[in-house]
Amino acid sequence: MLRALADGTRRQILNMVSPRELTAGEIAAEFPFTRPAISQHLAVLVKSDLVVMRRAGTRRLYSVNPRAVARLRAAFESFWDESLSSLKDAAEAAAWDTTKSKGKHPRRKPR
């Protein structure tokens, strides 16, 4: 998923198909690239499971896969929660070390 999102064009496509289904032609019309190039980007997004494709007659309709996006979001939130918690612990430890060397308790307010 992250590799698929590393490309700016694919991120734009994902944003385009997020609110509603679009055909490959509708998507391609928004870019200065050839339709085969857009089809390759769509194939990467479908393979990564971020986008789903369904057939309606001869048309292919593309839309965001909300379950995959939710999984990706949860992974990022978990990553950020852990990182922020570690940063908080390190900052508190640094504050304790600094105030301890000055003979003050970090949580006490000076009088």
N, C-alpha and C positions, 0 to 999 in steps of 0.2 A: 504494500500500500504506500509506504513512504517513497519508494522509488517511483511509483506512478505519479505521486504528487510533487516530485522534485522538479518536474517540468512545468513552467508557467502556463503553457497552452493547455495542458491537461487540467490544471487548477481552474482556469477560466471555463473550460468545458464543464467541469464538475459544478461550478457555480451556475452555469446556464441551465443545466438539467435538474438542478435542485428544486426549483419551484414547480416545474411541469415537464412532461415528456416532450422531446423534440426529435425530429428526424435527423439523419445525418446531413441531409441537404440544408436544413434550417441552421444546424450548427456550423456547417462549412461556410454558409453565406456570411457569417460574422468574422471570418478570418481571411487574411490575404494568401492563404495556402491552397494547394490543390485539394480536391475532394479525397484522393487516395491518401494524402498526408493526414487529413483529419480522420479518415477511417483507421489509420494506424494508431493514432492517439486514442480513438475510441476502443480499439482492440486491447490496448494496454489497460485502459480503465476497466473494461469488462473483465479481463483476465485477473486484475487485482481485486475484483469483486466490489469496487466502489460504485460502479455503474452497472445497471442491468439493461439488457436489450430484449425487447419482445417484438414479435412479428405481427403485423396487422395487414393481411393481404400481401402485397409486394413491398410494403414499407417496413422499415426497421425503426422502432421507437426506442429512444434511450432516456433513462431516468436514473436518479441517484438511488443507491441502495441504502436506505436509512439504517438498517441493522449493521452494515459494515461501517458506516460513518459513526454510529454509536460506539462500536467496538474501538475504533480508532480514537475517538474522543475520550473514552474511558482509560485507554492506555496512556494518553497524554496527561490526563488529570492525575492518574496514579503517579506518573513520572514527576510531574510538577509538585504534587503533594509531598512526595518523598524528598525531593530536592529542597523544597522550601523548609521542610522540617529540619533537614540537615543544616541548612544555612542558619536557621533560627538557633539551633543548638550551638553551632560554632560561634555565632555572634554573642550569645549569652556566656559561653565559656571565655571568650576574649574579654568581654566586659568584666567578668569575675576576676580574671587574671590581672587586668589593668587596675581595678579598684583595690584588689587584694594587696598589690605591691605598694599602694599608697596608704594602706591601713584603713580603708573604708569598705563598708559593705555595699555592694552595687544596688541593693533595693532600698537602702535607707536614704531618706532625704536629709540633706545637710540642715543644721539648725541655725 
